[in-house]
């Protein structure tokens, strides 16, 4: 499913915009992408933003979360920074702190990090 480099770049741009908006508005924001896939940005106290890639409730219902955790365990070098979470509405996300301007960037860039996060949902 999502093997197009252009798509990863577009998702990375969308996540960057969402993180900026969440920080500026100081509120949780989400954006539906396609086929039940969502982005999430959650501003933290101070200057940080927690971002996520996930599945909405309808799609997450079919997800084997045990398999997601096993895949993460096997790919800690690529996906260990992404922390799985199931929300009250049934959606499932992998979450990670957004890189701050004063801090280190994500190795390989945001598009590559999203690709690694998506591998965890490999249905």
Rosetta constraint file for C-alpha pairs under 8 A:
AtomPair CA 2 CA 7 HARMONIC 7.11 0.50
AtomPair CA 2 CA 8 HARMONIC 7.73 0.50
AtomPair CA 3 CA 7 HARMONIC 7.77 0.50
AtomPair CA 4 CA 8 HARMONIC 6.69 0.50
AtomPair CA 5 CA 9 HARMONIC 6.26 0.50
AtomPair CA 6 CA 10 HARMONIC 6.19 0.50
AtomPair CA 7 CA 11 HARMONIC 6.12 0.50
AtomPair CA 8 CA 12 HARMONIC 6.06 0.50
AtomPair CA 8 CA 111 HARMONIC 5.01 0.50
AtomPair CA 8 CA 112 HARMONIC 7.44 0.50
AtomPair CA 8 CA 114 HARMONIC 7.05 0.50
AtomPair CA 8 CA 115 HARMONIC 6.83 0.50
AtomPair CA 9 CA 13 HARMONIC 6.23 0.50
AtomPair CA 9 CA 111 HARMONIC 5.36 0.50
AtomPair CA 10 CA 14 HARMONIC 6.15 0.50
AtomPair CA 11 CA 15 HARMONIC 6.07 0.50
AtomPair CA 11 CA 111 HARMONIC 7.06 0.50
AtomPair CA 11 CA 114 HARMONIC 7.86 0.50
AtomPair CA 12 CA 16 HARMONIC 6.16 0.50
AtomPair CA 12 CA 110 HARMONIC 5.54 0.50
AtomPair CA 12 CA 111 HARMONIC 5.02 0.50
AtomPair CA 12 CA 114 HARMONIC 7.22 0.50
AtomPair CA 13 CA 17 HARMONIC 6.22 0.50
AtomPair CA 14 CA 18 HARMONIC 6.09 0.50
AtomPair CA 15 CA 19 HARMONIC 6.04 0.50
AtomPair CA 15 CA 39 HARMONIC 6.59 0.50
AtomPair CA 15 CA 40 HARMONIC 7.74 0.50
AtomPair CA 15 CA 41 HARMONIC 7.72 0.50
AtomPair CA 15 CA 51 HARMONIC 7.64 0.50
AtomPair CA 16 CA 20 HARMONIC 6.24 0.50
AtomPair CA 17 CA 21 HARMONIC 6.15 0.50
AtomPair CA 18 CA 22 HARMONIC 6.02 0.50
AtomPair CA 18 CA 29 HARMONIC 6.83 0.50
AtomPair CA 18 CA 30 HARMONIC 7.37 0.50
AtomPair CA 18 CA 31 HARMONIC 7.78 0.50
AtomPair CA 18 CA 40 HARMONIC 7.53 0.50
AtomPair CA 18 CA 41 HARMONIC 6.14 0.50
AtomPair CA 19 CA 23 HARMONIC 6.17 0.50
AtomPair CA 19 CA 41 HARMONIC 5.26 0.50
AtomPair CA 19 CA 42 HARMONIC 7.59 0.50
AtomPair CA 19 CA 43 HARMONIC 7.76 0.50
AtomPair CA 19 CA 49 HARMONIC 6.45 0.50
AtomPair CA 19 CA 50 HARMONIC 8.00 0.50
AtomPair CA 19 CA 51 HARMONIC 6.93 0.50
AtomPair CA 19 CA 98 HARMONIC 7.45 0.50
AtomPair CA 20 CA 24 HARMONIC 6.11 0.50
AtomPair CA 21 CA 25 HARMONIC 5.86 0.50
AtomPair CA 21 CA 26 HARMONIC 7.96 0.50
AtomPair CA 21 CA 29 HARMONIC 7.89 0.50
AtomPair CA 22 CA 26 HARMONIC 5.40 0.50
AtomPair CA 22 CA 27 HARMONIC 5.30 0.50
AtomPair CA 22 CA 28 HARMONIC 5.89 0.50
AtomPair CA 22 CA 29 HARMONIC 5.90 0.50
AtomPair CA 22 CA 41 HARMONIC 6.04 0.50
AtomPair CA 22 CA 42 HARMONIC 6.46 0.50
AtomPair CA 22 CA 43 HARMONIC 5.85 0.50
AtomPair CA 22 CA 49 HARMONIC 7.65 0.50
AtomPair CA 23 CA 27 HARMONIC 7.13 0.50
AtomPair CA 23 CA 42 HARMONIC 7.91 0.50
AtomPair CA 23 CA 43 HARMONIC 5.37 0.50
AtomPair CA 23 CA 47 HARMONIC 7.59 0.50
AtomPair CA 23 CA 48 HARMONIC 7.69 0.50
AtomPair CA 23 CA 49 HARMONIC 6.68 0.50
AtomPair CA 26 CA 43 HARMONIC 5.93 0.50
AtomPair CA 27 CA 42 HARMONIC 6.71 0.50
AtomPair CA 27 CA 43 HARMONIC 6.28 0.50
AtomPair CA 28 CA 40 HARMONIC 7.46 0.50
AtomPair CA 28 CA 41 HARMONIC 5.76 0.50
AtomPair CA 28 CA 42 HARMONIC 4.58 0.50
AtomPair CA 28 CA 43 HARMONIC 6.43 0.50
AtomPair CA 29 CA 40 HARMONIC 5.90 0.50
AtomPair CA 29 CA 41 HARMONIC 5.31 0.50
AtomPair CA 29 CA 42 HARMONIC 6.66 0.50
AtomPair CA 30 CA 38 HARMONIC 6.81 0.50
AtomPair CA 30 CA 39 HARMONIC 5.43 0.50
AtomPair CA 30 CA 40 HARMONIC 4.34 0.50
AtomPair CA 30 CA 41 HARMONIC 6.25 0.50
AtomPair CA 31 CA 38 HARMONIC 5.59 0.50
AtomPair CA 31 CA 39 HARMONIC 5.16 0.50
AtomPair CA 31 CA 40 HARMONIC 6.60 0.50
AtomPair CA 32 CA 36 HARMONIC 7.02 0.50
AtomPair CA 32 CA 37 HARMONIC 6.13 0.50
AtomPair CA 32 CA 38 HARMONIC 4.46 0.50
AtomPair CA 32 CA 39 HARMONIC 6.49 0.50
AtomPair CA 33 CA 37 HARMONIC 5.44 0.50
AtomPair CA 33 CA 38 HARMONIC 5.47 0.50
AtomPair CA 33 CA 39 HARMONIC 7.30 0.50
AtomPair CA 34 CA 38 HARMONIC 7.54 0.50
AtomPair CA 36 CA 55 HARMONIC 5.55 0.50
AtomPair CA 36 CA 56 HARMONIC 5.23 0.50
AtomPair CA 36 CA 58 HARMONIC 7.28 0.50
AtomPair CA 36 CA 59 HARMONIC 5.80 0.50
AtomPair CA 37 CA 53 HARMONIC 7.39 0.50
AtomPair CA 37 CA 54 HARMONIC 5.74 0.50
AtomPair CA 37 CA 55 HARMONIC 4.71 0.50
AtomPair CA 37 CA 56 HARMONIC 6.30 0.50
AtomPair CA 38 CA 53 HARMONIC 5.88 0.50
AtomPair CA 38 CA 54 HARMONIC 5.23 0.50
AtomPair CA 38 CA 55 HARMONIC 5.85 0.50
AtomPair CA 38 CA 56 HARMONIC 6.58 0.50
AtomPair CA 39 CA 51 HARMONIC 7.39 0.50
AtomPair CA 39 CA 52 HARMONIC 5.61 0.50
AtomPair CA 39 CA 53 HARMONIC 4.79 0.50
AtomPair CA 39 CA 54 HARMONIC 6.41 0.50
AtomPair CA 40 CA 51 HARMONIC 5.38 0.50
AtomPair CA 40 CA 52 HARMONIC 4.82 0.50
AtomPair CA 40 CA 53 HARMONIC 6.44 0.50
AtomPair CA 40 CA 54 HARMONIC 7.88 0.50
AtomPair CA 41 CA 49 HARMONIC 6.47 0.50
AtomPair CA 41 CA 50 HARMONIC 5.73 0.50
AtomPair CA 41 CA 51 HARMONIC 4.43 0.50
AtomPair CA 41 CA 52 HARMONIC 6.49 0.50
AtomPair CA 42 CA 49 HARMONIC 5.48 0.50
AtomPair CA 42 CA 50 HARMONIC 4.96 0.50
AtomPair CA 42 CA 51 HARMONIC 6.22 0.50
AtomPair CA 43 CA 47 HARMONIC 7.74 0.50
AtomPair CA 43 CA 48 HARMONIC 6.10 0.50
AtomPair CA 43 CA 49 HARMONIC 4.26 0.50
AtomPair CA 43 CA 50 HARMONIC 6.19 0.50
AtomPair CA 44 CA 48 HARMONIC 5.03 0.50
AtomPair CA 44 CA 49 HARMONIC 5.27 0.50
AtomPair CA 44 CA 50 HARMONIC 6.80 0.50
AtomPair CA 48 CA 97 HARMONIC 7.12 0.50
AtomPair CA 48 CA 98 HARMONIC 6.91 0.50
AtomPair CA 48 CA 100 HARMONIC 7.02 0.50
AtomPair CA 49 CA 97 HARMONIC 5.92 0.50
AtomPair CA 49 CA 98 HARMONIC 5.44 0.50
AtomPair CA 50 CA 95 HARMONIC 6.57 0.50
AtomPair CA 50 CA 96 HARMONIC 5.60 0.50
AtomPair CA 50 CA 97 HARMONIC 4.44 0.50
AtomPair CA 50 CA 98 HARMONIC 5.72 0.50
AtomPair CA 51 CA 95 HARMONIC 5.54 0.50
AtomPair CA 51 CA 96 HARMONIC 5.44 0.50
AtomPair CA 51 CA 97 HARMONIC 6.04 0.50
AtomPair CA 51 CA 98 HARMONIC 5.99 0.50
AtomPair CA 52 CA 93 HARMONIC 5.88 0.50
AtomPair CA 52 CA 94 HARMONIC 5.38 0.50
AtomPair CA 52 CA 95 HARMONIC 4.24 0.50
AtomPair CA 52 CA 96 HARMONIC 6.26 0.50
AtomPair CA 53 CA 93 HARMONIC 5.44 0.50
AtomPair CA 53 CA 94 HARMONIC 5.62 0.50
AtomPair CA 53 CA 95 HARMONIC 6.80 0.50
AtomPair CA 53 CA 114 HARMONIC 7.38 0.50
AtomPair CA 53 CA 117 HARMONIC 7.14 0.50
AtomPair CA 53 CA 118 HARMONIC 7.54 0.50
AtomPair CA 54 CA 91 HARMONIC 7.14 0.50
AtomPair CA 54 CA 92 HARMONIC 5.45 0.50
AtomPair CA 54 CA 93 HARMONIC 3.85 0.50
AtomPair CA 54 CA 94 HARMONIC 6.14 0.50
AtomPair CA 55 CA 59 HARMONIC 5.83 0.50
AtomPair CA 55 CA 60 HARMONIC 5.29 0.50
AtomPair CA 55 CA 91 HARMONIC 5.63 0.50
AtomPair CA 55 CA 92 HARMONIC 5.41 0.50
AtomPair CA 55 CA 93 HARMONIC 6.36 0.50
AtomPair CA 56 CA 60 HARMONIC 5.84 0.50
AtomPair CA 56 CA 90 HARMONIC 7.29 0.50
AtomPair CA 56 CA 91 HARMONIC 4.55 0.50
AtomPair CA 56 CA 92 HARMONIC 6.80 0.50
AtomPair CA 57 CA 61 HARMONIC 6.02 0.50
AtomPair CA 57 CA 89 HARMONIC 6.29 0.50
AtomPair CA 57 CA 90 HARMONIC 4.60 0.50
AtomPair CA 57 CA 91 HARMONIC 4.18 0.50
AtomPair CA 57 CA 92 HARMONIC 7.36 0.50
AtomPair CA 58 CA 62 HARMONIC 7.69 0.50
AtomPair CA 58 CA 90 HARMONIC 7.87 0.50
AtomPair CA 58 CA 91 HARMONIC 7.72 0.50
AtomPair CA 59 CA 63 HARMONIC 7.11 0.50
AtomPair CA 59 CA 91 HARMONIC 7.92 0.50
AtomPair CA 60 CA 90 HARMONIC 6.77 0.50
AtomPair CA 60 CA 91 HARMONIC 5.62 0.50
AtomPair CA 60 CA 92 HARMONIC 5.94 0.50
AtomPair CA 61 CA 90 HARMONIC 7.07 0.50
AtomPair CA 61 CA 91 HARMONIC 7.88 0.50
AtomPair CA 63 CA 121 HARMONIC 7.67 0.50
AtomPair CA 63 CA 123 HARMONIC 7.21 0.50
AtomPair CA 64 CA 68 HARMONIC 6.53 0.50
AtomPair CA 65 CA 69 HARMONIC 6.26 0.50
AtomPair CA 66 CA 70 HARMONIC 6.26 0.50
AtomPair CA 67 CA 71 HARMONIC 6.07 0.50
AtomPair CA 68 CA 72 HARMONIC 6.23 0.50
AtomPair CA 68 CA 120 HARMONIC 5.27 0.50
AtomPair CA 68 CA 121 HARMONIC 6.10 0.50
AtomPair CA 68 CA 122 HARMONIC 7.90 0.50
AtomPair CA 69 CA 73 HARMONIC 6.21 0.50
AtomPair CA 69 CA 84 HARMONIC 7.69 0.50
AtomPair CA 69 CA 120 HARMONIC 7.77 0.50
AtomPair CA 70 CA 74 HARMONIC 6.28 0.50
AtomPair CA 71 CA 75 HARMONIC 6.15 0.50
AtomPair CA 71 CA 120 HARMONIC 5.83 0.50
AtomPair CA 72 CA 76 HARMONIC 5.84 0.50
AtomPair CA 72 CA 79 HARMONIC 5.88 0.50
AtomPair CA 72 CA 80 HARMONIC 6.32 0.50
AtomPair CA 72 CA 120 HARMONIC 6.18 0.50
AtomPair CA 73 CA 80 HARMONIC 7.42 0.50
AtomPair CA 75 CA 79 HARMONIC 5.59 0.50
AtomPair CA 75 CA 80 HARMONIC 6.76 0.50
AtomPair CA 76 CA 80 HARMONIC 3.96 0.50
AtomPair CA 76 CA 81 HARMONIC 7.60 0.50
AtomPair CA 78 CA 113 HARMONIC 7.72 0.50
AtomPair CA 78 CA 116 HARMONIC 6.08 0.50
AtomPair CA 79 CA 113 HARMONIC 7.78 0.50
AtomPair CA 79 CA 116 HARMONIC 5.73 0.50
AtomPair CA 79 CA 117 HARMONIC 6.00 0.50
AtomPair CA 79 CA 120 HARMONIC 7.63 0.50
AtomPair CA 81 CA 96 HARMONIC 6.28 0.50
AtomPair CA 82 CA 94 HARMONIC 5.30 0.50
AtomPair CA 82 CA 95 HARMONIC 5.17 0.50
AtomPair CA 82 CA 96 HARMONIC 5.19 0.50
AtomPair CA 82 CA 117 HARMONIC 6.61 0.50
AtomPair CA 83 CA 94 HARMONIC 5.04 0.50
AtomPair CA 83 CA 95 HARMONIC 5.00 0.50
AtomPair CA 83 CA 96 HARMONIC 6.49 0.50
AtomPair CA 84 CA 92 HARMONIC 7.20 0.50
AtomPair CA 84 CA 93 HARMONIC 5.73 0.50
AtomPair CA 84 CA 94 HARMONIC 4.23 0.50
AtomPair CA 84 CA 95 HARMONIC 6.27 0.50
AtomPair CA 85 CA 92 HARMONIC 5.71 0.50
AtomPair CA 85 CA 93 HARMONIC 5.32 0.50
AtomPair CA 85 CA 94 HARMONIC 6.07 0.50
AtomPair CA 85 CA 95 HARMONIC 7.26 0.50
AtomPair CA 86 CA 90 HARMONIC 6.26 0.50
AtomPair CA 86 CA 91 HARMONIC 5.77 0.50
AtomPair CA 86 CA 92 HARMONIC 4.40 0.50
AtomPair CA 86 CA 93 HARMONIC 6.43 0.50
AtomPair CA 87 CA 91 HARMONIC 5.42 0.50
AtomPair CA 87 CA 92 HARMONIC 6.29 0.50
AtomPair CA 87 CA 93 HARMONIC 7.98 0.50
AtomPair CA 94 CA 117 HARMONIC 6.87 0.50
AtomPair CA 99 CA 103 HARMONIC 6.29 0.50
AtomPair CA 99 CA 104 HARMONIC 6.50 0.50
AtomPair CA 99 CA 105 HARMONIC 5.51 0.50
AtomPair CA 99 CA 106 HARMONIC 6.66 0.50
AtomPair CA 100 CA 104 HARMONIC 7.25 0.50
AtomPair CA 100 CA 105 HARMONIC 7.53 0.50
AtomPair CA 105 CA 109 HARMONIC 7.00 0.50
AtomPair CA 106 CA 110 HARMONIC 6.37 0.50
AtomPair CA 106 CA 113 HARMONIC 7.22 0.50
AtomPair CA 107 CA 113 HARMONIC 7.79 0.50
AtomPair CA 108 CA 112 HARMONIC 5.66 0.50
AtomPair CA 108 CA 113 HARMONIC 7.00 0.50
AtomPair CA 109 CA 113 HARMONIC 6.34 0.50
AtomPair CA 110 CA 114 HARMONIC 6.12 0.50
AtomPair CA 111 CA 115 HARMONIC 6.28 0.50
AtomPair CA 112 CA 116 HARMONIC 6.33 0.50
AtomPair CA 113 CA 117 HARMONIC 6.18 0.50
AtomPair CA 114 CA 118 HARMONIC 6.07 0.50
AtomPair CA 115 CA 119 HARMONIC 6.42 0.50
AtomPair CA 116 CA 120 HARMONIC 7.11 0.50
AtomPair CA 117 CA 121 HARMONIC 7.49 0.50
AtomPair CA 118 CA 122 HARMONIC 6.73 0.50
